[in-house]
Amino acid sequence: MKYAYYPGCSLECSSAAYDVSVRAVADVLGIDLRELDDWNCCGATEYFSQDELTACAVIARNLALVDPQIDQLVAPCAACFLNLKKTDHLMTDNQELGHKINEALAAGGLHYDPGRVQVRHLLEVICMDIGEAAVREKVVRPLVGLRVAPYYGCQIVRPFAGFDSTEYPMKLDELFTWLGAEVVDYPAKAHCCGGHMTQISEPQAFELIRRLLQSAVDQNADMILCMCPMCQLNLDAYQSRVNGHFKTSFKIPIVFFTQMLGIALGIEPNKLAFGKEIVPAEPVIQNRLSAATHETAV
């Protein structure tokens, strides 16, 4: 199965573990990802806060770069996924805006016909295109004994996802059930992590992060699974700051869902970029999975 692939800026640097693990699991599952040549930044939230036309033109350039023989684009990053999908949606619904965007693209020798490319998240591709039977068949090391809290964040399921519920999504829950993990009931799964709020108002940001961590701890989760670079960064990098602010003692690993999917598929941790997270995940993984293996043997 062939898809265009847009990694985005975060996956090139601060969230490299996401990109490494995405490529690793895609290879095992037979998802042929073709990275866009000369892709550019999607602008996150900043572009749209300045000027819609400029933002859309910059984002649409990536859509225009998709190989004419490929009609689907995978974007693992939540902000990238939302911006690419939003731009295609705006061009489809507003012909005047679409015309202006293509005028801008023409300056670089490009053109994009709205609707030509379907923007998709990797989770959707795994659940809808690969499917349960094929995923289960590839499982080498079931995640039995591991309690995971699936965290979707706010951008992947709102407002354009389509493949899952906007209020209480379940696709990530289902995927990890296929992998043998114990998926906890995580009420905060679609709540916002605060995004860049840490740079604007730390007290408010820390409270949003605290709620997400506390909800996972209340359910005795061993780790939180993320699908967004910003969510992973906030929950992981600011965990100690939250502890200092609230006098709490959170120490829960925050990893990308593709990393744990890779473990279940039999990929070695060093090929999934474990160790880049601040709160170490490997000790928890080894303890839980080893204990489950021992209990099964006994």
Secondary structure, 3 states (H helix, E strand, C coil): CEEEECCCHHHHCCCHHHHHHHHHHHHHHCCEEEECCCCCCCCCCHHHHHCHHHHHHHHHHHHHCCCCCCCEEECCCHHHHHHHHHHHHHHHHCHHHHHHHHHHHHCCCCCCCCCCCEEECHHHHHHHHHHHHHHHHHCCCCCCCCEEEECCCCCCCCCCCCCCCCCCCCHHHHHHHHCCCEECCCCCCCCCCCHHHHHCCHHHHHHHHHHHHHHHHHCCCCEEEECCHHHHHHHHHCHHHHHHHHCCCCCCCEEEHHHHHHHHCCCCHHHCCCCCCCCCCHHHHHHHHHHHHHHHHC
